[in-house]
């Protein structure tokens, strides 16, 4: 009986661990999906910028606040390549870099979803075992 109790505790601990891992991965997937949408929006915005002497745009200040401004040189784009590292690239190269980022993030996102599916399957296989063990323990306790 003590072995069954220990087995139940181990399976429940594993269930809790997998559930927490799944929750974390779900939050990560949500963030990644937002990053994909945001990066794709940047690619689309670069597509819409026309060449010419100046280009009017809404410049974001944060928290949904914008100012009207003019882009002096639409052919040079500042693009973040790492933490607090920004480089100036021509428009076409910046667009290609962003498109590659989208592809890389989509690959990672797909892998993350696959891993989440695997963990979900593990959780679904552990739950009946936990229920059976708990049921056995309740049955044996009621016989005493």
C-alpha positions as CSV (number, residue, x, y, z in Angstrom):
1,X,0.0,0.0,0.0
2,X,2.9,2.4,0.8
3,X,4.4,1.7,-2.6
4,X,1.1,2.7,-4.3
5,X,1.0,5.9,-2.3
6,X,4.5,6.7,-3.3
7,X,3.7,6.0,-6.9
8,X,0.7,8.2,-6.7
9,X,2.7,11.1,-5.3
10,X,5.4,10.7,-8.0
11,X,2.8,10.7,-10.8
12,X,1.0,13.7,-9.3
13,X,4.4,15.5,-9.0
14,X,5.1,14.7,-12.6
15,X,1.6,15.9,-13.6
16,X,2.1,19.2,-11.8
17,X,5.6,19.7,-13.3
18,X,4.3,19.0,-16.9
19,X,1.3,21.2,-16.4
20,X,3.5,24.1,-15.2
21,X,5.8,23.5,-18.2
22,X,2.9,23.5,-20.5
23,X,1.6,26.8,-19.0
24,X,5.0,28.4,-19.5
25,X,5.3,27.2,-23.0
26,X,1.8,28.5,-23.8
27,X,2.8,32.0,-22.5
28,X,6.0,31.8,-24.6
29,X,3.9,30.8,-27.7
30,X,1.6,33.7,-27.2
31,X,4.6,36.1,-27.0
32,X,6.2,34.5,-30.1
33,X,3.0,34.8,-32.0
34,X,2.8,38.5,-31.1
35,X,6.4,39.0,-32.2
36,X,5.7,37.3,-35.6
37,X,2.7,39.5,-36.2
38,X,4.7,42.6,-35.2
39,X,7.7,41.7,-37.4
40,X,5.4,40.9,-40.3
41,X,3.8,44.3,-39.8
42,X,7.2,46.0,-40.0
43,X,7.9,44.1,-43.3
44,X,4.6,45.3,-44.6
45,X,5.3,48.9,-43.5
46,X,8.6,48.8,-45.3
47,X,6.8,47.6,-48.4
48,X,4.4,50.6,-48.2
49,X,7.1,53.2,-47.8
50,X,7.7,54.9,-51.2
51,X,10.9,56.4,-52.3
52,X,11.1,60.1,-52.7
53,X,12.4,63.2,-50.9
54,X,10.3,62.7,-47.7
55,X,7.5,60.5,-46.5
56,X,5.0,61.3,-43.9
57,X,4.4,58.8,-41.1
58,X,2.9,58.3,-37.7
59,X,5.8,57.9,-35.3
60,X,5.0,55.8,-32.2
61,X,5.9,57.3,-28.8
62,X,4.6,54.3,-26.8
63,X,1.4,53.4,-25.0
64,X,-0.6,54.0,-28.2
65,X,0.6,57.5,-28.6
66,X,1.8,58.8,-32.0
67,X,3.1,62.1,-33.5
68,X,2.9,63.0,-37.2
69,X,6.4,63.2,-38.7
70,X,8.5,63.1,-41.8
71,X,11.0,60.4,-42.8
72,X,13.9,62.2,-44.4
73,X,15.6,59.1,-46.0
74,X,13.2,56.2,-46.7
75,X,16.1,54.2,-48.1
76,X,17.9,53.9,-44.7
77,X,16.3,51.9,-41.9
78,X,17.5,51.5,-38.4
79,X,17.1,47.8,-37.4
80,X,17.8,46.1,-34.1
81,X,20.1,43.2,-34.4
82,X,20.5,42.4,-30.7
83,X,20.0,43.8,-27.2
84,X,20.5,47.6,-27.5
85,X,22.4,47.1,-30.8
86,X,20.9,48.9,-33.8
87,X,22.4,49.2,-37.3
88,X,21.6,51.3,-40.3
89,X,20.7,49.2,-43.4
90,X,19.2,50.0,-46.7
91,X,15.5,49.4,-47.0
92,X,15.8,46.2,-49.1
93,X,18.3,44.6,-46.8
94,X,16.3,45.5,-43.7
95,X,13.2,44.0,-45.3
96,X,15.1,40.8,-46.1
97,X,16.4,40.6,-42.5
98,X,12.9,41.0,-41.1
99,X,11.5,38.4,-43.5
100,X,14.2,36.0,-42.3
101,X,13.3,36.7,-38.7
102,X,9.7,35.9,-39.4
103,X,10.6,32.6,-41.0
104,X,12.9,31.7,-38.1
105,X,10.3,32.6,-35.5
106,X,7.6,30.6,-37.4
107,X,9.9,27.6,-37.4
108,X,10.5,28.0,-33.6
109,X,6.8,28.6,-33.1
110,X,5.9,25.4,-34.9
111,X,8.4,23.4,-32.9
112,X,7.1,24.9,-29.7
113,X,3.5,23.9,-30.6
114,X,4.8,20.4,-31.4
115,X,6.5,20.2,-28.0
116,X,3.3,21.5,-26.3
117,X,1.4,18.7,-28.1
118,X,3.8,16.1,-26.7
119,X,3.5,17.4,-23.2
120,X,-0.3,17.5,-23.5
121,X,-0.2,13.8,-24.6
122,X,2.0,13.0,-21.5
123,X,-0.4,14.8,-19.2
124,X,-3.4,12.9,-20.8
125,X,-1.7,9.6,-20.3
126,X,-0.8,10.3,-16.6
127,X,-4.2,11.5,-15.6
128,X,-5.9,8.1,-15.8
129,X,-3.0,6.5,-13.9
130,X,-3.4,9.1,-11.2
131,X,-7.2,8.6,-11.1
132,X,-6.8,4.8,-10.9
133,X,-4.2,4.9,-8.1
134,X,-6.3,7.4,-6.2
135,X,-9.3,5.2,-6.7
136,X,-7.4,2.1,-5.4
137,X,-6.2,4.0,-2.4
138,X,-9.7,5.2,-1.6
139,X,-11.1,1.7,-2.0
140,X,-8.5,0.1,0.2
141,X,-8.9,2.9,2.8
142,X,-12.7,2.3,2.9
143,X,-12.1,-1.5,3.5
144,X,-10.1,-0.8,6.7
